[in-house]
Amino acid sequence: MKRLFILCLFTSIILSGCVQQQIIDKQNIETAAGFDWTDGKIQGTILYPTYMPDKSVSNNVLVAKSKVTREILENLQKKSDQPLVTGSLQVALFGKSLAKRGFFHLIDSFQRDPNIGSRIHLAVVDGSTSTLLMGKYGNTGNGIYIKDLLDHNMKYLDVPRQNLHLFGAYLHEKGRTTYLPIIKQVNNNELQITGIALFNTKKMVMELPAKKMFFFKLLVDRHSQGNQAVKINNEEVVVRSINSSNNIKVNNKKNPYEVTINIDIEGIIREYTGKKISNTIMNKFEKAFEKKIERETLSLLKDFQKHKIDPVGIGERAENVTRHFDWDKWWDSDYKNVTFKIVPKVKIIESGTVE
């Protein structure tokens, strides 16, 4: 028994000596990274927090430039007083100027780094990511604040779900192109989501304004707590707590392909500018809402065809129902000639406090 105890003790000492110790207080833990295109080079910015004795958070930023991504990381390490680690990275931001040139090689680097989680958020910045990261937002540190901002808008508002895992997966699919939210610095203490950046297989080619985001999410994701205003003549209702789902069917028997998109919506009326809402008025608003959905989503789909992008994944579904599917033919001619039919179904389940 004594020999067994000595053997276990000796083994634990040897194994503990093989583990590289990492002391949290002796590391700079990155929570956000940003990349811009400036002066013909990629500028990398990393942010790491310092937690002060009074429980406040100090945002520390380091900046480096290079034509090669690996050199940026090396230069940032040279500027840091402690080793930089990526294990707590929350968000990666890309300046719009870089997005229009393409940054997918950076995504590949993120995916190959075992320390970076696949659920980190990605976003395009309208302006400089470096300037944005130097602001002061909230009390939890800029990296956590931006993550929470994106989480909130994905869960309750009009930003479709997106992260490193989904973005990387869409990049490697032939029948779908990808997208990211766009954020902008309003002032040194405030950020705002201003739209959606749409990509082809190499770079950003189109931008959706904020007013189109609701309808974009109807096509690519589902709402759980959405909001939308609907107007008839001089009266208006605000439909809230919107739940939506979609079903996309591709008919390959038709030439060109015919795609039917069923969109089902349930919502609650929270505001009404008229005196009293009746079932007749509610039915009118349901029909008006359906027409608005049909008009706006068809407009988006035609814009996607024009720019040769497919964030909805029509090509992916077309391949699933077509034997000997030809991707070259799809992108050269078939996709741009697809006809779309939108079938919206809106149901107001209650009129809330206005009733």
N, C-alpha and C positions, 0 to 999 in steps of 0.2 A: 504493500500500500504506500509505503514511504517512497519507494522507487518510482511508483506511478505518479505521485505528487511532484517529485523533483523533475521527472520527464515533462509533465504538463507545464510546469513553471518555466523550464528551460525553453520549451517550444514557444510559449506565449511571448517570452522576451525576444526571441529571434524574429517572430512574425511582426511584433510591434515595431521592431527596428526597420522592417522593410516598408512600412507604410509612410508615405510622405505626409508629414503633418502640415495642416493648413489652419493657421490661427486667424479667425475672422477679423480681429482688431489689427492684424498686420497685412490686410489686403484691401484693395479698392474694388468694391463689388459693383459692377456696371448694372444699371437698371434701364438705360436707354442708349441707343446709338443712332446717329444721323449721318447721312451721306449726301453731298452736294457736288454738282459739276461747276467748277470755277477755275478760270485761267488755264483751261486745257488739262486740268487734273481733277482727280476725285479728292474731295475734302472730307475727311472722316472726323466726326465729333462723338465723343463718348461722355456720358454723365454718370457720376457715382455720388451717392449721398454720404454725408457725414452726420451722425446723430449727436447732437449737442447735449450737454448736461441738463439743460432746461427742457429737454424732450423736443426741441425744435429740430428741423432738418435743414442742413446746408447743402445746396446743390453745387457740385464741383464739376467743371467742364474742362476737357482737354481736346485740342484740335490739332490735326496733322494733315498734310497734303502729300499726294504721290500719284503716279500713273498706275501703280501696282497696289492692289489691295493689301497684300502681305506686308509691304513696306509701310503702309499706313499704320497697321497694328504694331509693327516694330517701333515706329517713331512715337506712337502714343505710349508704349511701355517705357521708352526713354524719358518721357516727360512726367511720368508718374513716380511718386515717392514710395509707393508700395506696388506689389504685383497686381495687375489688372485681371480680374476674373469675370467670366461671362455667365456663371451659373444662375444668376438672378436677373438676367436680362428680361425685361418686360415688353419693350417695344423697339422696333426698328423703323426709322423714318427715312424717306427718300425725297429729296428736293424735286420739284416738278421739272426743272431743267435736266436733271439726271434721268428722270423717268422717261422723258421724251427721247433720250439717247439710248436708254436700255440699261438695266442694272441686274439682269438675271444671273450674271456671274457671282454677284454678291449673295443672292439667294442660295446658290449652290454652296458657297462657303459656309453660310449659316447651317444648312442642312447637314454638312459634313462635320460640324463641330459637335461632339457628343455632350458638351456642357450646356448647349443651348436647347431649350425645350421646344417641341414642335407647336406648342400653343401660344407662342409669343405673338403679339399683334404687329401688323405691318400697316403703314399708312404713307400716303404721299403728302408732302407739305407744299402749300402755296406760299413760296418764299424760301428763306434759308432755314434749313434744319438747325444749323448752328445757332442762329439768332433765337429761334424758337426755344431750344433747350436751355438757353441762358436766362429765360424768364423765371418767374416765381409763381407757381400755381398751387394753391391749396397748402395744406400743412403736412402732407405725407411724402413730399418729394416729387419732383417733376415726372419721373418714370412711372411711379404708381398712379399719379394723377391722370396722365395720358391714357394708361391702361384702363383705368376706371371710366374715363370719358368714353372710350370706344366700347367697353363692355356695356355701359348703360344704354348707349344709342343702338347697339345691336340687339339688346334684349327688349327694349321698350319702344324704340322709335324706328327710323327708316333706314338704318345702315344694315346691309346684309351681313350674315356671319362670314368672318374671314380671319385667317391666322396663317402662320408659316406652313403648317401641314396642308391646309386646303389650297393655298396659293401655289405651293410647290407641286401639288397633285394636278391642278388645272394646267400648269405649265407643260406637263408631259402628256396631256391628253390631246389627241388630234381633233376631237369633236367639241372642244370647249375652249374659250379664252377666258382670261381672268380679269380681276378688278380689285381696287382698293379704295377705301375712303380717303377723302382729301380734308386735311385740317389746316387751319390758318390762325396765326397769332393776331388776335384783335388788339391787345395791348400787352404790356409786360406781365399782367396778372390773369389774362383771360385767353382761352382758345375757343375755336368754333369749327364744327364740321360743315364744310361748304359745298360738298358734292362727292361724286364718285369718279375715279380715274379708271378708264377702260383701256385694256391692252390687247395688242395682237400677240403674235408669238415672240416678239422681240422688244417692243417698246409701247409706251403710252400713246394712243392715237386719238382719243376722244375723252371729253369731260362732260359729265352730267351735272347740271346745277341742282341745288338743294330741292327745288320745287318738283323735280322729276324723280327724286329718290323713292318716294312712296310707291310709285308705279313700277319702278325698277325692282324693288324688293318683292312686289307681287309676282314678278316673273321668275326670279332666281332663288327666292327663299320664302319664308312665311312670317306673317306678322303675329305677334302675341299681344301687343298693347299699342297698336297704331292709332293715329289720329288723321282725320281728313275733313275739310270743310266742303260742303256742297251747296250750290246756290241755284235757286229758281226765281226768275224775275228779281224782285227786291227782297226776297226772303232767303234766309240762309240757316243751315243747321251744321253743327259740328258733331261728327260721328267719332266717338272715342271707344277705347277698349276693343279695338278691331282685331278679330282673329281671322286669318286668311290661310288658304291652302290652294295649290294649283295642281293640275293634272295635264300633262302634255302628251298628245297622241300624234304620231306621224303616219300619214297614209302614203305609202310608196306605190300604190296602184295608180295614182294620179301622176300625170306628167304636165307641169312640174309637181314636185312634192307638195302635199297639202298638210298643213300643221294646224291642229285644233288645240287651243289652250283653254281649259276650263278653270275659272277662278271663282272660288267660293269665299264669301265674306260674311261674317256676323259682327254686328256692332251695336252700340248703345248711343242714343242721341243724348248729348249732355247740354247742348246749347241750341236755342232756337230763337230767331229774331222776331217771329210773329207772336200773335196773342195766345193762341192755343193750338196744340198739335193734335190732329185726329188721325184715324187709320187711313183716310183718303189722302191726307197730306203726306203721311209717312210713306205710303205706296208711291206717291209722286217722287219723293226724294230718293227712294230705292231705285226707281227707273232712271232718274237723272244721274245717280251715282254710277249705275251700270254703264250708261252711255259715256260718262267721263272716263271710266276705266278702259272701255273698249277703244276710245279715241286716243288716249294717252299711251296705252301699251302698244297699239298698232304703230303709232308714230315712232316709238322707241325701236321696235323690231325692224322697221324700214331703215332707220339710221344705222342699226347694227349691220344690216346687209350692205349698205352703202360703204361702210368702213371696213368690210370684210372681217368682222369680229363676231363672236358667238358666245356671249357670256351666259346665255340661257341653256346652252348645251343641245341645240337642235341637231347638230351633226352626230353627236354621241347617240341620240335616240334613233336617228335615221340609219346609222350603221347597225343597230340592234335588230332592225326589221328588214334589212336588205342583204341578200346574198351577194357575195363577190363585190362588196362595196369598194368603190374607187375614190380614194381621198383626193387625188389630184382633180378629178372631174367634179367632185363636190365643191371644192373651193374655187375652181375656175368658172363653173357655170351653174351647177345645181343650186347652191345655197342662195345666190343672188336672185334666183327665180322662184324661190319657195313662196307659196301663198299662205297667209295666216288667217285664221278665224278665231276671234276671241269670244268666249261664251262666259260672261260674268254673271254671277248670281249673288245678289246682295240681300241680306235679311237683317232687318232691324229687330232685335229680340226684345228691346224695351226702350221706352222714351225717357227713362230716368226721372230726375227731379222736375223736369219741365212739364210733366204730364199733369 
